[in-house]
Amino acid sequence: MNWPNTLAGFGVGTLVGLTGVGGGSLMAPILILIFGYPPAVAVGTDLWFAAITKTAGGVIHHHYGGPDFQIIRRLCYGSLPACVVTLWFLAHAGRTQIKSGTIIHVLGVAIALTGAATLLRGRLQAASRKVRTSTAEAFLRVQPAMTVLAGAVLGVLVTLTSVGAGALAATMLVMLYPLRLTPHRLVGTDIVHAIPLTLIAGLGYLWIGNVNAPLLGQLLLGSLPGIIIGSFFAARIPEFGLRTALAAVLSLVGLRMVLT
């Protein structure tokens, strides 16, 4: 048993349960920078890690009435087709396209954006709330289409890097639904939408041959109890301090990968 892998899974799983953030944003860099796995294998294994871990968290959040399934459906209308198209591109572009150092730099940019989104989420939500209040009719008219578009962006990004289903998705949601989603419902919606997206993307990487099954099992051994614990406490623990610290860590990790 590789206990460092299991402990990493527990820590990341707990963060995902608490905030909806931290899955691909932290696990993929940990696997690449600390444990030395190839980038494509790290992304493929992380997608399965996210799918299974977030399924456990989604069950807990659904039990407590967290997810908004209308919003989830709108996101899936964009994210799932975009995921399939991206997998088709990766398969036809050849394995060298996803084994080169390019994936590390794209992953670094995505993580840095995740850190910024995590830190600025409150300000973006406040600005969106003003727009939503002052232009209610127009805002509601474009809201469904913009949600589908946001889902498509997430579908491409998550499939390429395993990053985006957490903080970036949550930031998009608070901008599109600034009055509708409470913090707890935001986390639940974010987690449940990520389940089919990461599962389909993970199946694609499994087909390509970039999933490490023993590593996945070790990560899940820690992440499943971690996300259950985190999900139980998600509505009870103040999120601001944790989110600020997480944003700083993500920004540093993203910068480190960009400069690799």
C-alpha positions, 0 to 999 in steps of 0.5 A: 500500500502506498500511503502517500497516495492515499493521504493525498486522496483524503486531503483532496477529497475533503476539500472537494466535499467542503468547497466543490474545489480541489479535485483536478486543480490539486490532484493532477499537479500532485501526481505530476510534480510530487509523484512523477507520473506522466501528464496524460496518465495523471489527467486520465487517472484524475478524471476517474478519481473525480468521477468516483469521488464526486459521486460519493459527495453528490449523494450526500449533497442530494440527501441534504437538498443541495443540487439544482437539477435544472441548472445541471441539465443546462450545463450538461447540454453544453459540457457533454457534447463538448467532452465527446468532441474533445475526446474525438480530437485527442484520439485522432490527433495521436497520443503524442499530442497529449504526451508532450509538455504542452499539457503541463503548460495548459494545465498550469494556466487552467490551475492559475485561472482556477485560483483567480476564480476562487479568490474573486468569486465573491466580487464577481457574484456581487457584480452579477447580482447588480446586473441581475437586479437592474436588468432582470428580464434581459438577464433571465432571457439569456441565462439558459443559453449562457449556461449551455455555453458555460457548460461547453467551455467546461467540457473542453477544459475538463477533458483536456486537463481534468481542471475546471469542474470545481472553481471555474464552474462555481464562478460561472454559476455564481455569475449566471445565478447570483440570486438563486444559488446559496453556497451549499446549493452551489457546491452541490450543483457543481459536484453533481454536474461534474459526475457525468462530465468526468465519467465520460472524459475518463472513459475516453482516457481509459480507451486511449490507455492513460489510466493507472488503475492501482494508483486510482485505487490508492487515491480512492481509499483516501478520497471517499471517506474524505469527501463524505466528511467534507460534504457533511460539514460543507454547510457548517464551516465558514468557507471564506478563509478556506477558499482564500488559502486554497486560491493562494495555493492554486495560484502558486501551483499554476505558476510553477507548472507554467514555468516548468 
